[in-house]
Amino acid sequence: MDDQQQPELPLPFPELSGDMPLLPARMVNEYQYCPRLAYLEWVQGEWSESADTVDGRYRHRRVDKGSGDLPAPGVAEEGERYHARSITLSSNRLGLIARMDLLEGEGDRVTPVDYKRGKRPHVARGAYEPERVQLCVQGMILEECGYTCDEGELYFTESRERVRVPFDEELRRLTLNAINGLRFIAAGGQIPAPLEDSPKCPRCSLVGICLPDEVNYLRREQTPPRPLAVARDEALPLYIQARGAKLAKRGETLEVTVDDEKVQSVRLIDVSQVIVMGNVYITTPCLQELMQREIPVSWHSHGGWFMGHTVGTGHKNVEIRTAQYKASFEEHQCLHIAKGLVEAKIQNCRTLLRRNWKGEDKPVDLLDGLQVDIRKSRRASNLQELLGIEGAAASRYFGAFARLLKHSDAGPELTFDFTTRNRRPPTDPVNALLSYAYALLTRSWTASLSAVGLDPYRGFYHQPRYGRPALALDMMEPFRPLIADSCVIQAINNGEVRPSDFQSVAGSVALTNDGRKRFIATFERRMSHEITHPLFGYRLSYRRLLEVQGRLLARYLLGELPDYPNFTTR
């Protein structure tokens, strides 16, 4: 019997037609480096800057300007040398497009030169496979355009060295396999599995989006993830609430003025969001710059009611929203997600009560009652039943909320006495603080979900209603006690907000401007507070945690995770 294997025959992707997009050479590079990375960038439209990408763009600044002309095949005479920078060519038959940093030619023979940041790697072929494949794509396109191209060069800007890359049959075969492989995974609509404990992941700019270790751990619960997804983000929200304030762009800074007098300036790179309260004017150039940089602007009424937000073109990952909409129309899926959210909320309420209880008597019966509510939530058969269970647990929780606060008699009329939860409008300072904290948390979740690619207005537990960010309200349920309620307790008990910081009008109580400023500071400090993730074991801020949880929900909806891991503390 002949054991010789049948030789593999190439299976090229058919020539493009209709609106099928051309593959950029850089995406072929990414596929050779990591198929999942290529899928995230090319199919799902994900992108995130890193120090490496910013540095690479800086080192490309000269070649990106463009100079010189590329003569058509057969036009340049033999012996005539030419240089052309930043030239874009494409091939419909190959389905490829590339912007070439530098083309050096003589007659019809052209050599592409691709600029790379860093130093020349000391490996067998002088460069890694992804860079060689990307250069070969450029050579194939040049050949399709009628030029002679049998080699290229990689120029490493830091060491100022060139590496010659011959376009031999082995490299061409490797390149064709990468091209066809990327085409097929894109057409299949199934994201490749993440790499396993790979050294490539820590330096990848999309590691916080891909979550390779987290996804692998939640699938098998074997190796705890490395702290990859928790890179510290120094950018913070900018709040503007002065009546009649104006926000304008001045170079690389944002400038806040009131009555034409500058009161604050901040660098654009230090701003993650802009939150405006009431009558604030933003100039058109400033708003355009914020949208180009994907810095959302959240709009609130003067009293803090969240009205909506302005973003740029929005997230490109339509696969996530498609999966979200599909799941939201399945009753069993909505119930499954909602039960997990309610269980996590009640669990975190128990934790907050246990940690902050004041007095010698321990709330044993209260904690046991909440534990019963947790068990009931797991057995709920529909959303209405679950809503009733959550209401009963909230009644227990807020019935004892006053035991977490220091009593104060300061102020002639208003005190921090609390008997029951009320809203629309809140009738006492504690309820006013709770309502304002929930508005801030809703805004934070709305921005985080939009940044991830989810639609904050299509939920699973909170049903859609005009103008209500239902998914943001869903996702914030487990975080109400951990962030919002905790901020209220801290602000009152530490004296950061006083009874004199409230005003009562027609039975409605609201924060004054000064009180609002101090409470916003308390809220943002809480968002920056670092905790240890109970599943992954690394430390991250609440601000970063919202994004991670949003991405984990997206991974669950896309079928990568067996369940959505709700966040609970003990």
TATATA-V652340 format. One record per backbone hydrogen bond with DSSP energy under -1.0 kcal/mol. CO is the residue of the C=O (numbers start at 1). NH is the residue of the N-H. E is the energy in kcal/mol with one decimal. If there is no record, write none. Layout:
CO;NH;E
CO;NH;E
This chain:
17;20;-1.6
23;97;-2.4
24;28;-1.2
25;29;-1.8
26;30;-2.2
27;31;-2.4
28;32;-2.1
29;33;-1.8
30;34;-3.6
34;38;-2.0
35;39;-2.1
36;40;-2.5
37;41;-2.3
38;42;-3.1
39;43;-1.4
39;44;-2.0
40;46;-2.9
50;54;-2.3
51;55;-2.3
52;56;-2.6
53;57;-2.1
54;58;-1.9
55;59;-2.3
58;61;-1.4
60;64;-2.6
67;85;-3.4
72;75;-2.1
77;80;-2.0
80;107;-1.5
82;105;-2.5
84;103;-2.8
87;100;-3.5
89;98;-2.5
91;95;-1.4
91;96;-1.9
92;16;-1.4
95;23;-2.9
96;91;-2.8
97;25;-1.8
98;89;-2.3
100;87;-2.0
101;86;-1.8
102;113;-3.2
103;84;-2.0
104;111;-2.8
105;82;-2.1
106;109;-1.7
108;148;-2.7
109;106;-2.5
111;104;-2.4
112;153;-2.5
113;102;-1.2
114;155;-2.7
116;157;-2.8
118;158;-1.7
121;123;-1.5
123;126;-1.6
128;132;-1.9
129;133;-2.9
130;134;-2.3
131;135;-1.9
132;136;-2.1
133;137;-2.1
134;138;-1.5
135;139;-1.9
136;140;-2.5
137;141;-2.1
138;142;-2.3
139;143;-2.2
140;144;-2.1
141;145;-1.6
142;147;-2.3
143;146;-1.6
148;110;-2.5
150;167;-2.4
152;165;-3.2
153;114;-2.5
154;163;-2.4
155;116;-3.1
156;160;-1.6
156;161;-1.1
161;156;-2.8
163;154;-2.3
165;152;-2.2
166;168;-1.5
168;172;-2.3
169;173;-2.4
170;174;-2.2
171;175;-2.4
172;176;-2.5
173;177;-2.2
174;178;-1.8
175;179;-2.5
176;180;-2.7
177;181;-2.4
178;182;-2.3
179;183;-2.0
180;184;-2.2
181;185;-2.1
182;186;-2.0
183;187;-2.3
184;188;-2.0
185;189;-1.2
201;204;-1.5
204;207;-1.3
206;209;-1.2
206;210;-3.3
207;211;-2.4
211;215;-2.5
212;216;-2.2
213;217;-2.5
214;218;-2.5
215;219;-1.4
216;220;-1.9
217;221;-3.8
226;228;-2.8
236;272;-1.9
238;275;-3.3
240;277;-2.8
242;245;-1.9
245;281;-3.0
246;257;-2.5
247;283;-2.3
248;255;-3.1
250;253;-1.5
252;268;-2.5
253;250;-2.7
254;266;-2.2
255;248;-2.3
256;263;-2.9
256;264;-1.5
257;246;-2.8
258;261;-1.2
261;258;-2.3
264;256;-3.2
266;254;-3.3
267;270;-1.4
268;271;-1.8
270;236;-2.6
273;238;-2.6
274;298;-3.1
275;240;-2.7
276;300;-2.0
278;280;-1.7
279;244;-2.0
281;247;-3.0
283;287;-2.6
284;288;-2.6
285;289;-2.1
286;290;-2.4
287;291;-2.1
288;292;-2.4
289;293;-1.8
290;295;-3.0
291;294;-1.2
296;274;-2.3
297;310;-2.9
298;276;-2.7
299;307;-3.1
299;308;-1.2
300;278;-2.4
301;304;-1.9
305;301;-2.4
308;299;-3.4
310;297;-2.4
316;318;-1.9
317;321;-1.0
318;322;-2.5
319;323;-2.2
320;324;-2.4
321;325;-2.8
322;326;-2.3
323;327;-2.3
324;328;-2.1
327;330;-1.7
330;334;-2.4
331;335;-2.6
332;336;-2.2
333;337;-2.4
334;338;-2.7
335;339;-2.6
336;340;-1.5
337;341;-2.0
338;342;-2.6
339;343;-2.4
340;344;-2.1
341;345;-2.1
342;346;-2.5
343;347;-2.3
344;348;-2.3
345;349;-2.1
346;350;-2.2
347;351;-1.9
348;352;-2.3
349;353;-2.4
350;354;-2.5
351;355;-2.3
352;356;-2.0
353;357;-1.0
362;364;-2.3
363;367;-2.5
364;368;-2.5
365;369;-2.4
366;370;-2.1
367;371;-1.8
368;372;-2.0
369;373;-1.9
370;374;-1.8
371;375;-1.9
372;376;-2.3
373;377;-2.3
374;378;-1.5
382;386;-2.0
383;387;-2.5
384;388;-1.8
385;389;-2.0
386;390;-2.6
387;391;-2.2
388;392;-2.1
389;393;-2.2
390;394;-2.6
391;395;-2.0
392;396;-1.9
393;397;-2.6
394;398;-3.0
395;399;-1.5
397;400;-1.1
400;403;-1.5
401;404;-1.9
402;405;-1.4
403;358;-1.6
426;509;-2.6
428;432;-2.1
429;433;-2.4
430;434;-2.4
431;435;-2.6
432;436;-2.1
433;437;-2.8
434;438;-2.4
435;439;-1.8
436;440;-2.2
437;441;-2.4
438;442;-2.5
439;443;-2.2
440;444;-2.2
441;445;-2.5
442;446;-2.5
443;447;-2.2
444;448;-2.2
445;449;-2.8
446;450;-2.0
447;451;-2.1
448;452;-1.7
449;453;-1.5
449;454;-2.0
455;458;-1.6
456;471;-1.3
456;472;-1.4
465;468;-2.5
468;470;-2.1
469;473;-2.1
470;474;-2.2
471;475;-2.9
472;476;-1.7
474;477;-1.3
476;480;-1.1
477;480;-1.0
479;483;-2.5
480;485;-3.1
483;487;-2.0
484;488;-1.9
485;489;-2.4
486;490;-2.5
487;491;-2.9
488;492;-2.1
489;493;-2.8
490;494;-2.2
491;496;-1.3
491;497;-2.0
492;495;-1.1
498;501;-2.4
499;502;-1.2
501;512;-2.8
503;510;-2.3
505;508;-2.1
508;505;-2.9
510;503;-2.7
512;516;-2.6
513;517;-2.1
514;518;-2.0
515;519;-2.3
516;520;-2.6
517;521;-1.9
518;522;-1.8
519;523;-2.6
520;524;-2.9
521;525;-2.0
522;526;-2.0
523;527;-2.2
524;528;-1.4
526;529;-1.0
527;543;-2.7
529;542;-1.4
531;540;-2.3
533;537;-2.2
538;533;-2.9
540;531;-2.8
541;545;-2.4
542;546;-2.0
544;548;-2.2
545;549;-2.9
546;550;-2.0
547;551;-2.4
548;552;-2.2
549;553;-2.1
550;554;-1.9
551;555;-2.3
552;556;-2.1
553;557;-2.6
554;558;-2.0
555;560;-2.5
556;559;-1.6
564;566;-1.1
